[in-house]
Amino acid sequence: MERIPDELIEQIRTTNDIVDVVSEYVALKKQGRNYFGLCPFHGEKSPSFSVSPDKQIYHCFGCGSGGNVYSFLMNIEGYTFIEAVSQLAAKTGIELPQTGSRFENNTQKDEKKEMMVIHELLSKLYHHLLMNTEHGKKAMDYLLNRGFTEDVINRFQIGYAPPAWDTAVSFLTKRSMPVHLAEQSGLLAKRQFDGKYFDRFRNRIMFPIHDRNGTVIAFGGRVLGEGEPKYLNSPETKIFQKGKNLYNLHAARPEIRKAQHAVVFEGYVDAIAAFRAGVNNGVATLGTSLTEEQAVILKRNAQTVTICYDSDRAGVEAAFRASQILQKAGCTVKIAQMPDGMDPDDYIREYGSDKFVTDIIGASMTVMGFKIRYYRRGKNLQDEGERMLYIEEIIKEISQLPKAVERDHYLRQIASEFNLSLDALKQQHGQTQRQFQKQQDSSPKNRDNKFKVQPLLQKPLLPKYHNAERMLLAYMLKSADYAQRIQEELEEGFNLEEHQALAAYLYAFYEEGHPPDVGLFLQRVEDDRLKKIATELAMLTISDEMSDQAFYDYIKRVSSYPLFLKMQEKENTRKEAERQQDWALAARIAVEILELKKLL
Ligand SMILES: [Zn+2]
């Protein structure tokens, strides 16, 4: 593993403001000295996730997660520590030392890097061929005819792969790039009879697919003119997982975060068409249906997600499934509906950009409104049987709505539409809802949720000595002087193991000569449980100094706790002796207890 000097790690940490870094994932609002937002690590409706710019730490009062800027990235991106450091170093232009040979270890990582370099190079080549050469002219004309502008072509780095079999092969070979990695990436293939490589993407308009950092990791290629297949996309590779990436996320993210709203399309062509129409918070799935991972990514960046899929049967089914996945991830979901059989690209070309923005995206339906239409598809509502089936399906959906007002609204709508008595509907709805509740209560996931929510609402009262330890530690985090005084006063240390461990880290930290700095201190603490406690204590609002009275009260509570335990133990033995009618023993123990009491 590479070794990065501590000073450098610290320099990188202090040049990346935690508020900026967290803001890329969580919408934060300033409240007093700290910032608050919805915790990205657990589902919640009201913000209990706080970030302190002074201390450069975060802490969630709901799930307890906490740490400094590195822990945040490690938790949210699944980075290793080194990855988190490199990521932030790159952001601020700080150079990390290159240690160890590239070929010694980390082969996997190096291969990924090289694959990315290959994609970047080819993307530049294809874009150049489209924009500046005779080869690209036909492709350019085609794009301009379809309403693409040069701006759009530049922004999406669209390119062109000529009909030749060796454009990419010879380009990469000339640059001594590892061609076998280009084959693994699905850019090249190998001829069976002589083992020579050839280009897989030929005579295609090339759409680079970027990861969240803006690095090209795959391509989508649309054939120019006739030819099969019409769309050829990169396969899954070490650097490209279709279900974990979203097309255009890297470019649309600032807009999405600002608006707290993302629009999801089914393919890059639609996302680009929508961008041309002025929808610049659009992303697209990459040839698979929306996955839970993608939903989580969207949730991190936006509260509301509008699904804008084709309005053919497959599209509607896919939108239905996507809406459920997104709701489960905690998003507010809306569904944009195109006239039957149209996709966004068709619609924009037929009706224009303005109508797309106002009549399609702007007029998106709620999920319930969409479901009402969805269940109606293919049913003849004149037929009593089908009508009853439809009403049943809708009532089932209504009973799952979280708000009573909403449930009432839709019940009334159904009652008036089908001329039914509202009372009868409510009765049926009540039954369905009870069933639904029952299912919910018995599902293990739900039980888990309840378990998690409870301590949040009602933190159990901590024993006095426990609370005293927390207060002392909170002051120790703030001041080296307090740490020293407490270390001297508490000869036996803290009673709770994790508090004692935290104190030991702190004493060592101050002994190294550091000033109080929780953000830096957390760097030393490796145990996640200790990190949580430290960030929680650091977030406590306490005065700069405590009175002597408070100080000694806390010290006494902590230091006398072992005595207190001993007394309890003796008290039990005394009772046992009495029960055995061993009065002499009972009396002796009673004296011992009195002696102990004097010490308290
Ligand atoms: Zn949380």
Residues whose N, C-alpha, C, O or C-beta is under 5 A from the ligand:
A	BS01	ZN	C39 F41 H42 C60 G62 C63 G64
